[in-house]
Each structure stands twice: as C-alpha cells, then as structure tokens.
Amino acid sequence: MSKDSPNKERIAQLVEEGDIAADYLEELLDIADLDGDIELDVENDRALVEIGSEDASARLERLVGEDGKTLDALQELTRLAVQNETGERSRLMLDIAGFRADRRRELTAIAEEAITRVRTTGEPVMLEPMNPFERKVCHDVAAAEGLISESEGVEPNRCVVILPDSSDEDEAEDSDE
C-alpha cells in the first residue's frame, strides 16, 4: 500500500465522519423542510458528503447561496458537529446540488489555461482570489501537470500563483549559452 493511500483504520474513521455528518445534515434538512438524498464517499483522505435531489434541486440551491458562501458555512458547521462527536477536527467536504462538482470543472479549466500561459511565457500566473476549496483544486491541477503553485495574500483575497517549472528555466538558460 502506498503511503498516500489511507489504511483501513483511517478509511473507517472517514466513514464514521461521513455518517455523523449525514445524521447532522439530515436533521438540518428536516428543520428546513427540504428533501434531499445524502450520499457518502471517501476521496483524497476526506469524507465526502453530497446532498442532491432531482425534484427539489432549486430549493436545495438556496443552501448553496451566492458563490457558495452558504455552502461553505454549512460545511464548517458540519465539520464542527463531527468534531463535537469525535473530538478531532474533520476535513470533510460537503457538496449540495452539485455546486462543488461544477465549480471543480470550471476551476480545472481556469488552472489549465493558466498553466498553458505559464509554459508559454515562462512567467508566474496569479489567479483571482479564491476560497480554500477553490485554491486546493487549482493546486491539485498544477501538481498533476508537474508545476509548483503557492497561495499568496490574506483571506478573503488569497490567490493561487502558478510558477514555471524550474527545469523549463534550466533549459532556457542552457539555450542562452
């Protein structure tokens, strides 16, 4: 087993986090008189909790809010509920009505475009300010492409900067000789 893949004990812990989160969110949906199907998964050493519904997705989108701000708040409350039960900080990811999945696709395209510019110009590219989820997606895309990225600035104006590959710079220096 690679050191990046979680062991069975860690997976069981993440499944427990997902179950606790699902119970918490189910109560919340009942209080708000909303219907939603809750699905649980484990990915990238995180519990994933998704709330969706084919017939009431417009009502669920109210839980997403403008630019996902309500979703971010609900995710934090859900993490706190899990922490209250387990005694440990949770990194679970909450998605409602496919908002984060859609946003992940958009961010992947944005990061890939920035990577193309970095490789073309050899200059770092700074992306627009993003929340932690959005920055993580961009960092993952850059890493998958073999580039380094870092976050700069202070919330809420923290940005991802994608840097040129140092081997590209070495090749450019070699060609100047």
C-alpha positions in Angstrom: 0.0 0.0 0.0 1.4 3.4 -0.9 2.0 6.0 1.8 -0.6 8.2 0.0 -3.4 5.7 0.3 -5.2 5.7 3.6 -5.2 2.5 5.7 -8.3 0.6 6.7 -8.4 2.3 10.1 -8.3 5.7 8.5 -11.0 4.8 6.0 -13.2 3.6 8.8 -12.6 6.9 10.6 -13.6 8.8 7.5 -16.7 6.7 7.0 -17.7 7.4 10.6 -17.2 11.2 10.0 -19.4 10.9 6.9 -22.1 9.1 8.9 -22.0 11.7 11.7 -22.2 14.5 9.1 -25.1 12.7 7.3 -27.1 12.5 10.5 -26.4 16.2 11.3 -27.4 17.3 7.8 -30.5 15.1 7.8 -31.7 16.9 10.9 -30.9 20.2 9.3 -32.9 19.3 6.1 -35.8 18.2 8.3 -35.8 21.5 10.2 -35.6 23.5 6.9 -38.4 21.2 5.5 -36.2 20.3 2.5 -35.9 16.9 0.8 -32.5 15.7 -0.3 -30.7 12.5 -0.9 -27.4 12.2 1.1 -24.6 10.2 -0.4 -21.3 9.4 1.3 -17.9 8.6 -0.1 -14.2 8.8 0.8 -11.7 10.5 -1.5 -8.3 12.1 -1.1 -8.2 11.3 2.6 -11.5 13.1 3.2 -15.1 12.2 3.8 -17.3 13.4 1.0 -20.9 14.2 1.7 -23.2 15.2 -1.1 -26.8 16.4 -0.9 -28.8 16.2 -4.1 -32.3 15.8 -5.3 -33.7 15.6 -8.8 -37.0 17.1 -7.9 -36.0 19.8 -5.4 -32.6 20.9 -6.6 -33.8 24.6 -7.0 -34.8 24.5 -3.3 -31.5 22.9 -2.3 -29.6 25.6 -4.2 -30.7 28.1 -1.5 -28.4 26.1 0.8 -25.5 26.9 -1.6 -26.0 30.6 -1.5 -24.2 33.3 -3.6 -20.9 32.0 -4.8 -21.2 29.0 -2.4 -21.0 31.1 0.7 -23.9 29.4 2.5 -22.5 26.0 1.5 -19.1 27.0 3.0 -20.8 28.0 6.2 -22.8 24.7 6.3 -19.7 22.7 5.6 -17.9 24.4 8.6 -21.0 23.8 10.9 -21.0 20.1 9.7 -17.2 19.8 10.4 -17.9 21.3 13.9 -20.7 18.8 14.5 -18.3 15.9 13.6 -15.6 17.3 15.8 -18.0 17.6 18.7 -18.7 13.8 18.3 -15.2 12.5 17.5 -13.1 15.0 19.4 -11.0 15.5 16.2 -11.0 18.2 13.5 -12.6 17.0 10.3 -11.6 17.9 6.8 -14.9 16.6 5.3 -16.1 18.1 2.0 -19.8 19.0 1.6 -21.4 19.4 -1.8 -25.0 20.5 -2.4 -26.9 20.2 -5.7 -23.6 19.5 -7.5 -22.2 23.1 -6.9 -18.7 22.0 -5.9 -18.5 19.4 -8.7 -19.5 22.0 -11.3 -17.1 24.5 -9.7 -14.3 21.9 -9.8 -14.7 21.5 -13.5 -14.7 25.3 -14.0 -11.6 25.7 -11.9 -9.8 22.9 -13.6 -10.3 24.7 -16.9 -9.1 28.0 -15.4 -6.0 26.3 -13.9 -5.2 24.5 -17.2 -5.4 27.8 -19.1 -3.1 29.4 -16.6 -0.6 26.5 -16.9 -0.6 27.0 -20.6 0.2 30.7 -20.1 3.0 29.8 -17.6 4.5 27.3 -20.1 4.2 29.8 -23.0 5.6 32.9 -21.3 7.8 31.3 -18.6 6.3 33.8 -16.1 4.2 33.0 -13.0 0.5 33.5 -13.3 -1.7 34.8 -10.4 -5.3 33.7 -10.4 -8.2 35.6 -9.0 -8.9 35.4 -5.2 -10.4 32.1 -4.2 -11.7 30.3 -1.1 -9.7 27.4 0.3 -11.7 24.7 -1.7 -11.1 26.5 -5.0 -7.4 27.1 -4.3 -7.0 23.4 -3.4 -8.5 22.4 -6.8 -6.0 24.7 -8.6 -3.0 23.5 -6.6 -4.0 19.9 -7.4 -4.3 20.7 -11.2 -0.9 22.4 -11.1 0.7 19.5 -9.3 -0.8 17.0 -11.7 0.9 18.9 -14.5 4.2 18.9 -12.7 4.2 22.5 -11.8 4.5 24.3 -8.4 1.9 26.6 -7.1 1.5 28.6 -3.9 -1.1 30.7 -2.2 -0.4 34.4 -1.6 -2.3 37.1 0.2 -4.7 37.2 3.1 -8.3 36.0 3.2 -10.6 36.8 1.5 -8.2 38.0 -1.2 -5.9 34.9 -1.1 -4.8 33.8 -4.6 -3.1 30.9 -6.2 0.1 31.6 -8.1 1.3 29.0 -10.6 5.0 29.0 -11.1 7.1 27.9 -14.1 8.7 24.5 -13.8 12.4 25.1 -12.7 13.5 22.5 -15.4 12.0 24.8 -18.0 14.0 27.7 -16.7 17.2 25.5 -16.7 16.5 24.6 -20.4 16.0 28.3 -21.2 19.3 29.1 -19.5 21.1 26.3 -21.4 19.8 27.6 -24.7 21.2 31.1 -24.0 24.8 29.7 -23.7 
